Amino acid sequence: MMNYITGKGKAVLALVLVCLLWACSDDHRREGDTLRLLPYAGEYSQPAPATKATVTVPTSYSAYTSLFPRTNGVLPDFSVFFTQSGVNQTTNDVLRYQVNDNVWLSSVKIKDIPYYIYGYMPADLGTGVTILPLNSNYANGAQLTVIGLHPVLQDDPCVIVGVRGVTSRDADANLQLGNFLYQGQPLGENFVYLLLDHLYARLDLKFRIGSRYNALRDIKVKSVSLSVAGVGTVTATATLTGNTSGTNPFTALSFTPTGSNYTLVPVESDEGILLDETEPLSATVCFAPGMSYTTLGFKLTTVYDVYDRKGNLIQANRQAENDLSRLAAVTSLTRGQQATINLTVNPDFLYQLSDPDLDNPTIVLN
């Protein structure tokens, strides 16, 4: 059985670029200042109209590291473009996560000049990226084109949609969508909040076992895979238009499919993961929205073992396939929206009996 609920709203992710505190000197001022990144993020919410006004970073925001944890303690790197008005040349830098300091460290040294900052995360997104100024000037905005993206990802690809500089690590700030201007500050005062918005939509897959079937059988999931038959990679083109009104700069987003097929395996276990009635097995994936999945095909395949209640293996490596291509969760979601798909193992009859199934038969007198 499969159900879905559509999500609500685009999560706005606030991040902070923080400088390494150096003693001030004229030599250091000429060399520039080193940046560090300390991200904070809002919860990934269900779809709702996004506000168009200035955003104030709330005290209830959670640290990025707690919202997007990794089992190995390593978080995605960020790729940032430092651009200037009227100058086509850009400086690209990868801000790498430092586990011990819990920051993202940049190798670019910021000078006392105005910049327009664009970028995306994770830094290894796709196989290549190009950036172009909008209407010949980065003050107007930029067009980011990422090639070699997979149509389904476990990462949550995002781009910068707002910048706000402050002069201390603990300073409050009003973050405004559409502002990419950052004025470089003296040494020790280069702090920058960033707003991020999502390129993809998100699916939360939740697997349970039905109560009737759970009384007779155990199901252990060995793998969950999602396959797009007609797409191997996509090219994402995002147009970001700078503004001073606080509106979302995302004025255009398109995905161009290439290749023949792709399969993502977000869940895999040799021993299998036991399904429960109440606590679901969860898997979260992001997918490129707005493509013709009804034509291309979008399939969910679950491989599982069946055990009786005595722990005897009844059936190994059974497969269940679910067509997701026509679900509204897939066909109607846009970037930054999410939906939950509930999948319940609840067959009408047992395919195979085991010897323990015949133990202690009873006759019930009504």
Backbone hydrogen bonds, N-H to C=O, Kabsch-Sander energy under -0.5 kcal/mol:
donor,donor_aa,acceptor,acceptor_aa,energy
3,N,342,N,-1.5
5,I,340,T,-1.3
7,G,338,Q,-1.5
11,A,9,G,-0.5
13,L,11,A,-0.6
13,L,196,L,-2.0
14,A,12,V,-0.6
15,L,194,L,-3.0
16,V,38,L,-1.0
17,L,192,V,-4.9
18,V,16,V,-0.6
18,V,36,R,-9.9
19,C,190,N,-0.6
20,L,34,T,-1.9
22,W,20,L,-0.7
29,R,25,S,-2.3
30,R,26,D,-1.9
31,E,27,D,-1.8
32,G,28,H,-1.9
33,D,110,I,-1.9
35,L,108,V,-0.7
36,R,18,V,-4.1
37,L,104,W,-5.0
38,L,16,V,-5.0
38,L,36,R,-0.5
40,Y,14,A,-2.3
41,A,62,S,-3.2
42,G,12,V,-1.0
45,S,43,E,-0.9
55,V,175,L,-3.3
57,V,173,A,-1.4
61,Y,58,P,-1.4
62,S,41,A,-1.5
64,Y,39,P,-1.6
66,S,63,A,-1.3
67,L,63,A,-1.4
68,F,64,Y,-2.1
73,G,70,R,-1.7
78,F,95,L,-2.1
79,S,120,Y,-2.5
80,V,78,F,-0.5
80,V,93,D,-3.0
81,F,118,Y,-3.7
82,F,80,V,-0.5
82,F,91,T,-3.3
83,T,81,F,-0.7
83,T,116,Y,-2.1
84,Q,87,V,-0.6
87,V,84,Q,-1.7
91,T,82,F,-2.1
92,N,90,T,-0.5
93,D,80,V,-2.6
95,L,78,F,-3.2
95,L,93,D,-0.6
96,R,94,V,-0.7
96,R,105,L,-1.9
98,Q,103,V,-4.0
99,V,97,Y,-0.7
102,N,98,Q,-1.9
103,V,98,Q,-1.1
104,W,37,L,-3.4
105,L,96,R,-2.9
105,L,103,V,-0.5
106,S,35,L,-3.2
110,I,33,D,-3.7
110,I,108,V,-0.6
113,I,111,K,-2.1
115,Y,182,Y,-3.4
116,Y,83,T,-2.5
117,I,180,F,-2.5
118,Y,81,F,-2.0
118,Y,116,Y,-0.5
120,Y,79,S,-2.3
121,M,158,C,-2.1
123,A,77,D,-2.0
125,L,122,P,-1.6
127,T,147,I,-2.6
128,G,147,I,-1.1
130,T,145,T,-2.2
132,L,143,Q,-1.6
134,L,137,N,-0.5
134,L,141,G,-2.0
135,N,133,P,-0.5
136,S,133,P,-0.9
137,N,134,L,-1.4
140,N,137,N,-1.9
141,G,137,N,-0.6
142,A,240,L,-2.0
143,Q,132,L,-2.5
144,L,142,A,-0.5
144,L,238,A,-2.5
145,T,130,T,-2.5
146,V,236,A,-2.9
147,I,128,G,-2.5
147,I,145,T,-0.5
149,L,234,V,-2.1
153,L,286,C,-3.2
158,C,121,M,-2.5
159,V,197,D,-2.3
160,I,119,G,-2.3
161,V,195,L,-3.2
162,G,195,L,-1.0
163,V,179,N,-2.7
164,R,193,Y,-2.4
166,V,191,F,-2.8
171,A,168,S,-1.1
175,L,55,V,-2.7
175,L,173,A,-0.8
177,L,175,L,-0.5
178,G,161,V,-2.8
179,N,176,Q,-1.4
180,F,178,G,-0.6
182,Y,115,Y,-3.2
184,G,113,I,-2.5
184,G,182,Y,-0.6
189,E,186,P,-1.9
191,F,166,V,-1.6
191,F,189,E,-1.2
192,V,17,L,-3.1
193,Y,164,R,-3.6
194,L,15,L,-3.7
195,L,162,G,-2.8
196,L,13,L,-2.2
197,D,159,V,-2.3
199,L,157,P,-2.6
200,Y,157,P,-0.7
201,A,287,F,-2.3
202,R,337,Q,-2.4
203,L,285,V,-3.2
204,D,339,A,-2.6
205,L,203,L,-0.7
205,L,283,A,-3.2
206,K,341,I,-2.5
207,F,281,L,-2.8
208,R,343,L,-2.5
209,I,276,D,-1.3
210,G,345,V,-3.5
214,N,210,G,-2.4
215,A,211,S,-1.0
216,L,213,Y,-1.4
217,R,213,Y,-2.6
218,D,307,Y,-2.8
220,K,305,D,-2.2
221,V,219,I,-0.6
221,V,273,I,-2.7
222,K,303,V,-3.1
223,S,303,V,-1.6
224,V,267,V,-2.3
225,S,301,T,-2.5
226,L,264,L,-2.7
227,S,299,K,-2.7
228,V,262,Y,-2.6
229,A,227,S,-0.6
229,A,297,G,-0.7
231,V,228,V,-0.8
232,G,258,T,-2.8
233,T,258,T,-2.2
234,V,149,L,-3.0
235,T,256,T,-2.0
236,A,146,V,-2.5
236,A,234,V,-0.6
237,T,254,S,-2.4
238,A,144,L,-3.0
238,A,236,A,-0.5
239,T,252,A,-2.7
240,L,142,A,-3.1
240,L,238,A,-0.6
241,T,239,T,-0.5
241,T,249,P,-2.6
242,G,140,N,-2.2
242,G,240,L,-0.6
243,N,178,G,-2.0
251,T,239,T,-2.1
251,T,249,P,-1.4
252,A,239,T,-1.1
254,S,237,T,-1.8
256,T,235,T,-2.2
258,T,233,T,-2.8
262,Y,228,V,-1.5
264,L,226,L,-2.7
267,V,224,V,-1.3
269,S,222,K,-3.1
273,I,221,V,-2.4
274,L,272,G,-0.5
275,L,219,I,-2.7
281,L,207,F,-2.4
282,S,280,P,-0.6
283,A,205,L,-2.2
285,V,203,L,-2.3
286,C,153,L,-3.4
287,F,201,A,-2.2
288,A,151,P,-2.3
291,M,288,A,-0.5
293,Y,291,M,-2.1
295,T,292,S,-0.9
296,L,292,S,-2.9
297,G,293,Y,-3.0
299,K,227,S,-2.7
300,L,322,N,-3.0
301,T,225,S,-2.8
301,T,299,K,-0.5
302,T,320,A,-2.8
303,V,223,S,-2.4
304,Y,318,R,-2.4
305,D,220,K,-2.4
306,V,315,Q,-3.3
307,Y,218,D,-2.7
308,D,312,N,-2.3
309,R,216,L,-0.8
311,G,308,D,-1.9
314,I,306,V,-3.2
315,Q,306,V,-1.5
318,R,304,Y,-2.5
320,A,302,T,-2.4
322,N,300,L,-2.8
324,L,298,F,-2.7
324,L,322,N,-0.7
325,S,298,F,-0.8
327,L,324,L,-1.3
330,V,327,L,-1.4
331,T,327,L,-2.7
332,S,328,A,-2.3
333,L,328,A,-0.6
336,G,200,Y,-2.6
337,Q,334,T,-2.0
339,A,202,R,-1.7
340,T,5,I,-1.4
341,I,204,D,-2.6
342,N,3,N,-2.1
342,N,340,T,-0.6
343,L,206,K,-3.1
343,L,341,I,-0.5
344,T,1,M,-1.7
345,V,208,R,-2.5
346,N,344,T,-0.8
357,D,354,S,-1.4
358,L,355,D,-2.1
359,D,356,P,-1.4
364,V,362,T,-0.5
365,L,363,I,-0.6
366,N,364,V,-0.6
